[in-house]
Every structure is written in structure tokens, then in C-alpha cells.
Amino acid sequence: MADLNATQGSLLGFLHDGPLTGWDLIRRVEGGLSRFWNVTSSHVYRELRALEERGLIEAGDPGVRDRVPFSITGAGRREFRQWIRHPPAAEQIRFPLLVTLWFGRHLEPSQLAAFVDEARDEHAQRLDLYTSLRGHLEDDDPYHDAVIGFGVAYERAVVDWLDELRRGR
């Protein structure tokens, strides 16, 4: 079988806990991974179709609002075990403000300052969110808590960096 991509592997990981609809999967991502893993609803449904075609998941009977629950198959569990044992791909920082800063000389200083202030506010809100989540997730999974801990450390570092950038104006 062809290797799983990160989205497919992650969806199989979520399905290890039991059947979920595409909508449920999207909600799970939004509830924890959305800041660390970018996935759209159309991407989820496309990958669910691909996983089903490969026999790694199977669709159940439609439920409320015709939402179809998907269950992981034995083959899906085996593929997930192989996928999760491979080293993760290299990270790629996608931080649009850095692109704007790179070309900042082409902006009025007040406009660039407004972008930095807006980013600082957004990251401070995320820091507050992650801090409030830390140790309070319903599942008490130490690995989920570790990801949230990364979010706290990352947002704290970004807020500090933005504060330093603002002082240097």
C-alpha cells in the first residue's frame, strides 16, 4: 500500500477511539490540533473517501442529518501503526507576518506597527487559551497536554518577540 499522508494518518488516529463522522473529526481537530495542523473540512472529506477506497475505514449507516460515521478497519489499524512509527516530516514555519516584515521597508511604519500590534493581540489571546486548557483537557492524556504545553511555550515566545519588536520601533 502507498504511504499515508499526515492527514490520513491523523484521521486514522482519531478513529482509533471509535466511529466518527467527518463533522466529528473536524470538531476534534478544532478542539486541539487546529493551531498545529492545518486541515480544511473539504480536505477531511476528500481523505475519508481515499481511506475508504483503500479499505482502511468503512462507512456506517447515516445518522442524524445524514452524517455518516466511519470506523477504522483492521487494515487501517495496521497502516496507522506503520505510519505512526515513521519519523515525522520536517516542520515548516508558516507565519505570514514574517513575510510582511521581510518586505516591511515597503510599508508606512504606522501600518507595519498596526500589523505587529494586531499579531501581538492575537498571540496573547492564544496564550490565554492554551494556558486555560493546560491540565484541563477532559481526557487527561499526557501527550495532548504536551502539545498544549508546546502551544503555551510557543505563544509566550512569540508574544515576547513581538513585544521586543514593538520596543524597537
C-alpha positions in Angstrom: 0.0 0.0 0.0 1.0 3.6 -0.6 2.2 5.5 2.4 -0.3 7.5 4.3 0.0 11.3 4.3 -0.2 13.2 7.6 -3.8 14.0 7.3 -4.8 10.4 6.5 -2.6 9.1 9.4 -4.2 11.6 11.8 -7.7 10.7 10.8 -7.0 7.1 11.4 -5.5 8.1 14.8 -8.8 9.8 15.7 -10.8 6.8 14.5 -8.9 4.6 16.9 -11.2 5.9 19.7 -14.4 4.8 17.9 -16.6 5.7 14.9 -16.7 9.4 14.0 -18.4 11.3 11.2 -16.5 13.8 9.1 -18.1 16.6 11.1 -16.9 14.9 14.4 -13.4 14.6 13.0 -13.3 18.3 12.1 -14.5 19.2 15.6 -11.8 17.0 17.1 -9.1 18.8 15.1 -10.6 22.2 16.0 -10.6 21.2 19.7 -6.9 20.5 19.9 -4.7 20.4 16.8 -6.0 23.2 14.7 -3.2 25.6 15.5 -0.5 22.9 14.9 -2.0 21.1 11.9 -3.8 22.9 9.1 -6.7 20.9 7.6 -9.9 22.1 6.0 -13.3 20.4 6.0 -13.0 19.6 2.3 -9.6 18.0 3.0 -11.1 15.8 5.7 -13.9 14.6 3.4 -11.5 14.0 0.5 -9.2 12.0 2.7 -12.0 10.0 4.2 -13.0 8.9 0.6 -9.4 8.0 -0.1 -9.1 5.9 3.1 -12.4 4.2 2.4 -11.3 3.3 -1.2 -8.2 1.8 0.3 -10.2 -0.3 2.7 -8.7 1.4 5.8 -12.0 2.7 7.0 -15.6 1.7 6.4 -18.7 3.8 6.4 -21.6 3.1 8.7 -25.3 3.9 8.3 -26.1 7.6 8.1 -27.3 9.1 11.3 -28.7 12.5 12.3 -28.6 15.0 9.4 -27.4 12.1 7.2 -23.9 12.2 8.8 -22.0 9.0 8.1 -19.9 7.5 10.8 -16.6 6.0 9.8 -14.9 3.1 11.6 -11.2 2.1 11.2 -10.7 -1.4 9.8 -8.1 -4.0 10.8 -6.1 -2.9 7.7 -6.5 0.7 8.8 -5.1 -0.1 12.3 -2.1 -1.8 10.7 -1.4 1.1 8.3 -1.8 3.6 11.2 0.8 1.6 13.3 3.2 1.7 10.4 2.6 5.4 9.8 3.0 6.5 13.4 6.3 4.7 13.8 7.9 6.7 11.0 9.7 9.9 12.0 7.6 13.0 11.5 8.2 15.1 8.4 10.3 18.3 8.8 8.3 21.2 10.2 7.7 24.3 8.1 7.0 27.6 9.8 4.1 29.4 8.1 3.9 32.8 9.8 2.5 35.4 7.3 3.7 38.3 9.5 7.3 37.2 8.8 6.8 37.6 5.1 5.3 41.1 5.6 8.2 42.0 7.9 10.7 40.8 5.3 9.4 43.4 2.9 8.5 45.9 5.7 10.5 48.7 4.1 7.8 49.0 1.5 5.1 49.9 4.2 4.5 53.0 6.2 5.9 52.5 9.7 2.4 53.1 11.2 0.8 50.4 9.0 3.6 47.9 9.9 3.2 48.8 13.6 -0.6 48.1 13.3 0.2 44.7 11.9 2.6 43.9 14.7 0.1 45.1 17.3 -2.7 43.0 15.8 -0.4 40.0 15.8 0.6 40.6 19.4 -3.1 40.7 20.4 -3.9 37.5 18.6 -1.0 35.6 20.1 -1.8 36.9 23.6 -5.3 35.6 23.2 -4.0 32.2 22.1 -1.6 32.2 25.0 -4.5 32.8 27.3 -6.5 30.0 25.6 -3.6 27.4 25.8 -2.9 28.4 29.4 -6.5 27.9 30.3 -6.5 24.4 28.6 -3.3 23.2 30.2 -4.1 20.4 32.6 -7.9 20.7 32.0 -8.5 18.6 29.0 -11.2 16.0 29.5 -9.2 13.0 28.5 -6.1 13.6 30.8 -3.9 12.3 28.0 -0.3 13.4 28.8 0.5 13.6 25.1 -2.4 16.0 24.5 -1.2 18.0 27.5 2.4 18.1 26.0 1.0 19.6 22.7 -0.9 22.2 24.7 2.4 22.9 26.6 4.1 23.5 23.3 1.4 25.9 22.4 1.9 27.8 25.7 5.7 28.0 25.2 5.4 29.0 21.5 2.8 31.7 22.1 4.8 33.0 25.1 7.9 33.2 22.9 6.0 34.9 20.0 4.4 37.5 22.4 7.9 38.2 23.9 9.4 38.6 20.4 6.5 40.9 19.3 7.0 43.0 22.5 10.7 43.3 21.7 9.9 44.3 18.1 7.4 46.9 19.3 10.0 48.4 21.7 12.5 48.7 18.8 10.2 50.9 16.7 
